[in-house]
Amino acid sequence: MQKEKYAKSKDGLSYSGNITLKLLDGDRVLAEQKYHNTGRQKLFNFFAQCLSGDFEGARSARPCRVVLFKLGDGEGNTFDETKKLQYWNDDTKVSTQVFYDSALPVRNGDGKAELVYHFRLPFLSLVNGEEVGKVGLYPNVIGSLADDICAYYYLAQPFPIPDRGGNFTVVIDWVLTIENKGE
């Protein structure tokens, strides 16, 4: 009798996201914060569509927009799947849906590929006087703010949007990393 042998592998594909958020007044940096974001099923579905060769279907699911939100009453700073409709909607939205300025591959090789989405949200795209508490990364076609989140993060230090400020700008660099994780 012949025994079959199977190789066990601890390698796997992983996603990580890192965000740098800067508040600018003209060229002056008012604040800078760095975060690690959480990916959602919508993002992983996009990856699967690309890997299967369904590039036409993946086009509308490609993460490429950000939306800023205030925290909902009693929300806290964690994503609650059962209450997402209550907290991720037009009532808590404090910016327009902003498309990235650029998408640049920054590091490819050694089992890793990184892409940086650069977003610039000018004062005119923000709701004056509100406080930003969370950010969502969305696909090109957004059917539902609650269901179509590709990735998100809650700010450790929420910030107010000024009542006036023609030079106030929010700049976000969102680094998406796909990596072959080994032992």
N, C-alpha and C positions, 0 to 999 in steps of 0.2 A: 504494500500500500504506500502510495506517495503522499507526502505531506506538503501542503501549500504554505509558502512563507509570504508574509506581507510586510512591507517596510512601513514602519510607523514614522510619521513626520509631524513635527511640531511647527512646521512652517505654515504661514498663513498670511493672507492679505489683510492689512489693517488700514484704517483711515484715522487721521487725526487732523484737527483744525486748530489753528492759532490765530488770534486776532490782535491787532494793534489798533487802538482807537485814539485819535488825536483831536483835540478841540483847538481850533485856530481862530485868532482875530487878526485877519490879514496874514502876515508872515509870522506873527508871534504865536508860539505854542503856549496855550493856557493850561493844558493838562494832557497827559498821555497815560493810557491804561493798557495793560496786556491781559489777554484772556485765553483760555482753552475752551473751545466750543464743543457742543454735543451734536453728533449727526443723527438724523432721523431717517425713517424708512424711505421717504421720498428720495433722499440722496442715494441710498443703496439701490433703489429701483433704477435710478438713472445709470449707475455704474453697470448694473446687470444688462440694461438695454444696450449700452455701448459694447459690452463684451459679447453680446449675442449678435451684433451687427445691425441692430435696429436703429440706425443713425437718424432716420427720419422721425421716428417716434421719440427718440432721445432729445431731439432739437428743442421741443417745447418743454421738456423736463429739465433742461440744463440749468444748474444754479447760476444765476447771473444778476440778481437784484437783491437789494437790502431794503428793509422797512424797519424804522425805529418805533418803539412802543413805550407807553408809560405802564407802570404796574397797575393791575386792576385792584380794586378794593379787597383787601385781605388775601392777596395772591401770594405774597412771600417771594422767595427767589428760586423756586424750583418749578419745573414743568409738571403740571398735573394733567395727565391724559384725560381724566374724566371731566375736567373743567376748561379744557383748551378753547372751546368755543366762546366761553365767557371772557377769557383773558387775552386771546389773540384775535381781535376783530377790529372793525372800523371805529368802535368807541374808544379803544385804547391806542389806536394808531396815531403817531405824532409826526409822521413824515410821509412824503409821497413814496411811491415805489421807484427807487433809483437804480438805474442800470450801471454796471461797472464802467470805469473809464478805460481800464486796461486789464488784460489777463495775460500774465507773463510766466512762462515756465522758469523757475529759478534754479532748480537743482534736479538733474536727472542722472541716474547711475547708482551703482552699489545697491541695487535692489530697491531704490527709492525714486519717486518722482514728486515734485512739488510744483504747485501753481499758485500764484498770488493774484487775487482779485483786488483791484484798487478802486475804492468807491470815494466819491467826493459829494457830500450833501451840503449844498449852499443854504444860506439862511432862508431863501425863498421857498425851499422845499420842506421846511420845518414848521411846526405849529408853535407860534410865539407863546411864551409863558408856561409851557408844559415842561414836565420833567421826564427825561429819557431813562428808562430802567431796564430795557431789554432790546435785543436786536435779533431779527430773523433774516436768514438767507433763503431766498425764494427762487423758483424756476422762472423761465421767461414767460410762461403762461400761468397766471395765478387764478385759480377758480375759487379758492377758499383760503383766507389768511390763516385759519386754524388748521386745516388739513394739508396744506401744500408747503409747510416749512421743511426745507432741506436740512438746515442746521440752525442752531440758536445759541444765544448766551444771555445770561443775566449779568448786569453790571454790578460789580462789587461796590462801586461808588456812582450811584445815579447822578446825572447832571441836569441842571435847568437849561432850557432854551431861553435866551434873553427875550425881553419884550421888543427890543430894538437891536439892531446890529447888522447892518448891511455887509460887513466883512466877516461875520461869524460863520465858520464852516466846520463840519464834522468830516474827518477823513478816516476811512477804515481800510486797513490792509488785512485781507482774510486769506491766510495761507492754508491750502488744502494739500495734505500729504497722503500719498498712497505708498505703502511700504510692505515689502516681503519680510515678515517677522520670522526669525529663525530662533534656534535654541540659544 
